[in-house]
Amino acid sequence: MTALPHTSSYYAASAKPFELQAQLTESIEADVCIIGAGYTGLSSAIHLLESGLSVVVLEAARIGFGASGRNGGQIVNSFSRDIDSIERTVGKENARIFGEMAFEGGRIIRRLVKDYQIDCDLKDGGVFAALNSKQMHHLEDQKALWERHGHHGWLELMDNNGIAKVVGTDVYTGGLLDKSGGHIHPLNLALGEAQAVLSLGGKMYEDSAVVDIVQGEPAVVKTAKGQVKAKYVIVAGNAYLSNLLPQLQAKSMPCGTQVITTEPLSDEVAQRLLPQDYCVEDCNYLLDYYRLSADNRLIYGGGVVYGARDPADIEAIIRPKMLKTFPELASVKIDFAWTGNFLLTLSRLPQMGRIGTNIYYSQGCSGHGVTYTHLAGKVLSEVINAHATRFDAFAQLPHYPFPGGHALRVPFSAIGAWYYSLRDKLGV
Ligand SMILES: Cc1cc2nc3c(=O)[nH]c(=O)nc-3n(C[C@H](O)[C@H](O)[C@H](O)COP(=O)(O)OP(=O)(O)OC[C@H]3O[C@@H](n4cnc5c(N)ncnc54)[C@H](O)[C@@H]3O)c2cc1C
């Protein structure tokens, strides 16, 4: 079989063994067919299987092939645009719901890691680093905002001296530590979640690109060599979906971002750079993000290529950023460099919705997707579950038209009522 391989990254080189799943070559049925095996698809699959529905996942390449298997690995709470921005769009009352959900994705990841014993180098603690006093004021506001939405006890503002104790550079004015942030080996998280899907009885097919969705009840999801008839479909292809559903493509734009990984650093150097092993992202609009791997490499990402054209020389773009933050790494070798695509929306807020009655989608987390995608999987499973059980229980009851139509329904009903009450009186 010739499934498109994982991009050549540090993650692919250190991935846990995972047996290649077969290509779909037959016609099968399921309650739910999920298109795409990134975190959105995998989290949806696990939550749906846990609730008792049958699930088939179709992946065009390999499980975790997209952004989920090649990202910075940073567990960042909230959304790409924060809750205050959502509040301006949807009003205070509705924003409260987003406030409750903003910190759920990280909890879902930790729950899955624990319940399914996923070995993905999970570490706690993420730092937002300010490069100037304006960004520091923004972090003060962010702390107040998150605490207003119930995120208490996790956040700690750091001044210039404070941040120097957790990041070994002098470029920052200060920062905000979120102890409930953290980092993971992203591909091993995806593969561990895929293992969980299989252990729950879900079916997964790799090298099985969906080429058409025939809408209907059931919907028919077609690949080149097979098809899945499903009561519900979840579209989770995100930046790699291309034009399968032009209406989704029209409201989003794939963007590339690049990551480099150094050779393993000595314990002393690693300890000097990130003594608490937190992950870090700065507060620039086009931000730098970095962290240590389990084997002491520095994984450093940054830059955005709108439209997702792959840059010719990734190291030439990212290495100068890394050296600006950590000049002492000037002679360190770069072992891996890769690019990956995330999906940008105009509002920088994710898009979740439904096409027709039974095709659900979630896409466009605009850069901060590790937590949101896990939340999205749970939300999609909740709505499909309610649809598949309670809603369908009512929906299966027949809806008869009143005899006589709009004009005669009142007199006909009155005659019927008179007839039945006469029978009551006569005791027949
Ligand atoms: C380099 C990089 C660094 C990042 N760093 C971070 C970070 O540190 N923290 C953070 O929060 N976010 C980060 N992100 C964003 C985050 O990784 C994504 O938002 C998230 O992983 C998206 O998950 P997903 O499941 O929606 O999509 P993806 O992981 O992209 O998965 C989509 C899958 O669908 C498949 N697919 C597409 N079309 C079809 C089809 N027709 N048929 C079948 N399968 C199909 C693809 O092959 C792919 O495997 C980063 C993104 C990139 C690219």
The ligand as an SDF file (V2000), in Angstrom:
LIG
                    3D

 53 58  0  0  0  0  0  0  0  0999 V2000
    3.2960   23.6460   12.1590 C   0  0  0  0  0  0  0  0  0  0  0  0
    2.0930   23.8690   13.0260 C   0  0  0  0  0  0  0  0  0  0  0  0
    2.2840   24.2090   14.3580 C   0  0  0  0  0  0  0  0  0  0  0  0
    1.1660   24.3770   15.1860 C   0  0  0  0  0  0  0  0  0  0  0  0
    1.3650   24.5540   16.5230 N   0  0  0  0  0  0  0  0  0  0  0  0
    0.3060   24.5780   17.3620 C   0  0  0  0  0  0  0  0  0  0  0  0
    0.4890   24.6120   18.7520 C   0  0  0  0  0  0  0  0  0  0  0  0
    1.6170   24.5370   19.2620 O   0  0  0  0  0  0  0  0  0  0  0  0
   -0.6170   24.7000   19.5530 N   0  0  0  0  0  0  0  0  0  0  0  0
   -1.8620   24.7600   19.0280 C   0  0  0  0  0  0  0  0  0  0  0  0
   -2.8470   24.8670   19.7730 O   0  0  0  0  0  0  0  0  0  0  0  0
   -2.0830   24.6610   17.6930 N   0  0  0  0  0  0  0  0  0  0  0  0
   -1.0360   24.5440   16.8560 C   0  0  0  0  0  0  0  0  0  0  0  0
   -1.2370   24.3980   15.5220 N   0  0  0  0  0  0  0  0  0  0  0  0
   -2.6220   24.2290   15.0310 C   0  0  0  0  0  0  0  0  0  0  0  0
   -3.1530   22.8160   15.3100 C   0  0  0  0  0  0  0  0  0  0  0  0
   -2.1610   21.8540   15.0780 O   0  0  0  0  0  0  0  0  0  0  0  0
   -4.3650   22.5440   14.4250 C   0  0  0  0  0  0  0  0  0  0  0  0
   -5.3030   23.5650   14.6320 O   0  0  0  0  0  0  0  0  0  0  0  0
   -5.0410   21.1990   14.7020 C   0  0  0  0  0  0  0  0  0  0  0  0
   -4.1110   20.1570   14.7940 O   0  0  0  0  0  0  0  0  0  0  0  0
   -6.0720   20.9150   13.6190 C   0  0  0  0  0  0  0  0  0  0  0  0
   -6.5740   19.6140   13.8040 O   0  0  0  0  0  0  0  0  0  0  0  0
   -7.6420   19.0220   12.7970 P   0  0  0  0  0  0  0  0  0  0  0  0
   -7.9450   17.6570   13.2430 O   0  0  0  0  0  0  0  0  0  0  0  0
   -8.8070   19.9650   12.6980 O   0  0  0  0  0  0  0  0  0  0  0  0
   -6.9200   19.0450   11.3860 O   0  0  0  0  0  0  0  0  0  0  0  0
   -5.6570   18.2080   10.8800 P   0  0  0  0  0  0  0  0  0  0  0  0
   -4.8180   17.7480   11.9900 O   0  0  0  0  0  0  0  0  0  0  0  0
   -4.9990   19.0230    9.8220 O   0  0  0  0  0  0  0  0  0  0  0  0
   -6.2950   16.9040   10.2590 O   0  0  0  0  0  0  0  0  0  0  0  0
   -7.0520   16.8910    9.0900 C   0  0  0  0  0  0  0  0  0  0  0  0
   -6.9100   15.5060    8.4770 C   0  0  0  0  0  0  0  0  0  0  0  0
   -7.9170   15.3460    7.4800 O   0  0  0  0  0  0  0  0  0  0  0  0
   -7.3500   14.6080    6.4210 C   0  0  0  0  0  0  0  0  0  0  0  0
   -8.1570   14.8640    5.2260 N   0  0  0  0  0  0  0  0  0  0  0  0
   -8.2990   16.0330    4.5560 C   0  0  0  0  0  0  0  0  0  0  0  0
   -9.1160   15.8660    3.5050 N   0  0  0  0  0  0  0  0  0  0  0  0
   -9.5170   14.5740    3.5110 C   0  0  0  0  0  0  0  0  0  0  0  0
  -10.3420   13.8070    2.6530 C   0  0  0  0  0  0  0  0  0  0  0  0
  -10.9290   14.3200    1.5610 N   0  0  0  0  0  0  0  0  0  0  0  0
  -10.5430   12.4870    2.9490 N   0  0  0  0  0  0  0  0  0  0  0  0
   -9.9700   11.9440    4.0580 C   0  0  0  0  0  0  0  0  0  0  0  0
   -9.1430   12.6310    4.8820 N   0  0  0  0  0  0  0  0  0  0  0  0
   -8.9260   13.9420    4.6160 C   0  0  0  0  0  0  0  0  0  0  0  0
   -5.9240   15.1060    6.3330 C   0  0  0  0  0  0  0  0  0  0  0  0
   -5.0780   14.1950    5.6560 O   0  0  0  0  0  0  0  0  0  0  0  0
   -5.5660   15.2950    7.8060 C   0  0  0  0  0  0  0  0  0  0  0  0
   -4.9370   14.1520    8.3550 O   0  0  0  0  0  0  0  0  0  0  0  0
   -0.1550   24.2610   14.6560 C   0  0  0  0  0  0  0  0  0  0  0  0
   -0.3330   23.9730   13.3060 C   0  0  0  0  0  0  0  0  0  0  0  0
    0.7750   23.7590   12.4980 C   0  0  0  0  0  0  0  0  0  0  0  0
    0.5660   23.4080   11.0630 C   0  0  0  0  0  0  0  0  0  0  0  0
  1  2  1  0
  2  3  1  0
  2 52  2  0
  3  4  2  0
  4  5  1  0
  4 50  1  0
  5  6  2  0
  6  7  1  0
  6 13  1  0
  7  8  2  0
  7  9  1  0
  9 10  1  0
 10 11  2  0
 10 12  1  0
 12 13  2  0
 13 14  1  0
 14 15  1  0
 14 50  1  0
 15 16  1  0
 16 17  1  0
 16 18  1  0
 18 19  1  0
 18 20  1  0
 20 21  1  0
 20 22  1  0
 22 23  1  0
 23 24  1  0
 24 25  2  0
 24 26  1  0
 24 27  1  0
 27 28  1  0
 28 29  2  0
 28 30  1  0
 28 31  1  0
 31 32  1  0
 32 33  1  0
 33 34  1  0
 33 48  1  0
 34 35  1  0
 35 36  1  0
 35 46  1  0
 36 37  1  0
 36 45  1  0
 37 38  2  0
 38 39  1  0
 39 40  1  0
 39 45  2  0
 40 41  1  0
 40 42  2  0
 42 43  1  0
 43 44  2  0
 44 45  1  0
 46 47  1  0
 46 48  1  0
 48 49  1  0
 50 51  2  0
 51 52  1  0
 52 53  1  0
M  END
$$$$
